[in-house]
Amino acid sequence: MQDQLNALRLEAENAISVAKTTSDLDETEVRYLGRKGRLTDMLKMLSGVSAEERPKLGALANDIKRQLEIMLASRRKQLEEEQYSKLSETERADVTEPGNRPPEGHLHPMTKAINEITEIFERIGFVRTRYPEVDWDFYAFESLNMPKDHPARDEWETFFMDAPVSKKGKMVLTPHTSNSQVRELERGEFPVRMINIAKCYRRQIDATHVPMFHQFEGLYVDKGVSIAHLRGVLDYFAQEFFGPERKTRLRPYHFRFTEPSFEIDITCGVCGGTGISAEKQKCKMCKRGWLELGGAGMVHPNVLKAGGVDPKKYSGFAFGWGVERTYSMKGGLNLDDIRILYKNDLRFLKQF
Ligand code: PHE
């Protein structure tokens, strides 16, 4: 029995010293000293030992018990201290460390451009409207002074819908935002100061075209509207959007739905309108000092009539420009392939 007690002591001492946590230690304590623990069992067995041997064995067992208790207490203290010192290591807060910013998205550059264009026109009383982006032939072409089979229609590489034909013709994906002109006039409220920004679709895809793009269409109709108003509004826009040093010019052009018609050019932001780069070379962006913004003109009397407006009383101007194109001309952001705008490549989009 003495040997058994000594063996048990060795085993228990070993278990105490290898315990890694205080809960390991609790288990060890229960296993040896608990009510049904191994040493407790041995103490109970003392009653079966001869009276001679009992005091000696009893003293030994009690001695072992006390020693184990002391060992347990000191090991517990040691483990607790270790745990606390680790805690101060892992839970230390450096209040001067900059916080972790959660990844935050932002609007697509075209959405930002659309918002900016909207705000610029709203400041001079234009109202952003919304009209269908799948519309009847009548609004996309016919009401714009382009009768059926007119060759001018070929310039708009149109997608036709596989849909029933109505009195207003076939349905098309709007190839320009000008479908809004007659729709807006039909409302019959004057003055008309519309800015319609919408998706347009054309059967074209290459470095300078995407099949889905955006245009912003301005329409101003009232009594006595002249080309001077058109110039004033265009200069205002160019200077607000591109910067105060930019200038515009009107170049004679032809559209069926405006008369007279113009292409609007703006001085190049890279060479400042000189056509000569800082290295005394031809400017790579514009080659001649001017960049084309897009079309404009005085609303054709036939368009006013199609919208139920008397051209003897009212006149107006309209313009329609590409958002992608206008945006990429801003600050010389020279995109060599505009398709990148719609590739959802974060390496590109994160730069805006
Ligand atoms: N709709 C024309 C285009 O897509 C642009 C334009 C709009 C021209 C309004 C004149 C007036 O090219």
Residues whose N, C-alpha, C, O or C-beta is under 5 A from the ligand:
A	BS01	LIG	P175 H176 S178 F255 T258 G295 A296 G297 A318 F319 G320
